[in-house]
């Protein structure tokens, strides 16, 4: 009888330990494991936040240290790095330059958002699938980026500065494009309208010439649409600008837009947003790498999408 009683106690202890181990794991069960950290909070793969009282950063870093030491680590269903590849980070004051694979983004830490981006769009030879999650970049100081990767809502998209489709030659690059350092609140109609059309122009013309694409953010000072300061720690930009440069020497050509971040910025309005390169330089203080003779030209219409262009 005593032996049976002892066996029951041992079995009960084992079961209790097993259950407590599973319940202690943040984002376990149907939540699908840990996606990323939002400060100390765990964000799960199903988009919800864990109620765990543990510190997410310490938990993740502790898990990595244990793994390196060869010790047993907690089970995490998404063990891959949040941002793969070798991101080169250079900081000067509040400005952090992030050299991702195939594109560069400059982030203003005081705004928790990007101010400029740049990349070369070469002949489309890739077909990598778009990454379906947005995330904070663990390589970037927390004070320099948004506080969460959640959707914005209020009829605003998580809008890309550098689009994933132009990076589909690389699985790493296309994933890095979903870092919130490359994302800002964009009015839904603008993101899927005028801004998307500029991306389609790049997509089509990169099969004709190698393109240099430079763009950035006009933050402005309009508090009436700053809906995401509390939820994401970031204000809503007033507009976005983009310059596409093709050709070399005497054949160099450029086209530039300043697209307002409004629901009125639909596809058919893009020609209304055409500007000269020197207008953007005067407004932003940026030095755009365009030949002087091309900085003053403004075409009467945006470059036409060539017939048969594969925009996918």
NORQUIUR-V589592 format. One record per pair of residues at least 24 apart in sequence whose ideal C-beta (glycine too) atoms are under 7 Angstrom apart, sorted by the first residue. I is the first residue (numbers start at 1). GAP is how many residues later the second one is. Records with the same first field share a line. If there is no record, write none. Layout:
I = GAP / GAP
//
This chain:
25 = 49 / 50
26 = 24 / 26 / 28 / 33
32 = 45
33 = 43 / 44 / 45
34 = 42 / 44
35 = 43 / 98 / 100
36 = 46 / 99 / 100 / 113
38 = 109 / 110
39 = 103 / 108
45 = 32 / 33
82 = 53 / 55 / 56
83 = 54 / 55 / 56 / 93 / 96
84 = 88 / 91
85 = 87 / 91
87 = 52
89 = 50
96 = 44 / 48
98 = 42 / 83
100 = 73 / 76
101 = 69 / 71 / 72 / 75
102 = 65 / 68 / 71
103 = 59 / 64
105 = 56 / 76 / 77
107 = 37 / 38 / 74
109 = 32 / 34 / 35
111 = 108 / 123 / 124
112 = 32 / 33 / 34 / 121 / 122
113 = 71 / 104 / 121
114 = 47 / 67 / 68 / 70 / 103
115 = 101 / 102
116 = 100 / 170
117 = 44 / 45 / 98 / 99
118 = 95 / 96
119 = 43 / 47 / 94
120 = 90 / 91 / 92
121 = 45 / 81 / 85 / 90 / 92
122 = 84 / 88
123 = 83 / 84
124 = 79 / 82 / 83
125 = 44
126 = 42 / 43 / 44
127 = 41
128 = 40 / 41 / 42 / 43 / 46
130 = 34 / 44
131 = 43 / 44 / 47
133 = 45
134 = 24 / 44 / 46 / 49
135 = 43 / 44 / 45
136 = 44
137 = 42 / 44
140 = 41
145 = 35 / 36
146 = 34 / 86 / 87 / 88
147 = 85 / 86
148 = 83 / 84
149 = 31
152 = 33 / 76 / 80
154 = 73
155 = 32 / 33 / 108
156 = 29 / 30 / 31 / 32
157 = 29 / 31 / 34
158 = 25
159 = 24 / 25 / 26 / 27 / 32 / 36
161 = 54
163 = 36
165 = 34 / 38
166 = 36 / 37
184 = 33 / 50 / 53
185 = 43 / 51
186 = 75
187 = 74 / 75 / 76 / 78
188 = 75
189 = 74 / 76 / 77
190 = 69 / 71 / 72 / 73 / 75
193 = 72 / 73 / 74
194 = 65 / 71 / 72 / 73 / 75 / 76 / 79
195 = 45 / 64
197 = 70 / 73
198 = 44 / 59
200 = 105 / 111
201 = 43 / 101 / 102 / 104
202 = 42
203 = 108
204 = 101 / 102 / 105 / 107
205 = 41 / 98
209 = 37 / 38
211 = 33 / 34 / 35
212 = 33 / 77
213 = 29 / 31
214 = 29 / 74
215 = 25 / 26 / 27 / 28
216 = 25 / 68 / 70
218 = 40
236 = 25
237 = 24
241 = 39 / 43
243 = 34 / 37 / 45
245 = 45
252 = 39 / 42
253 = 41
254 = 36 / 40
255 = 44 / 47 / 48
256 = 24
270 = 32
271 = 30 / 31
274 = 24 / 25 / 28
//
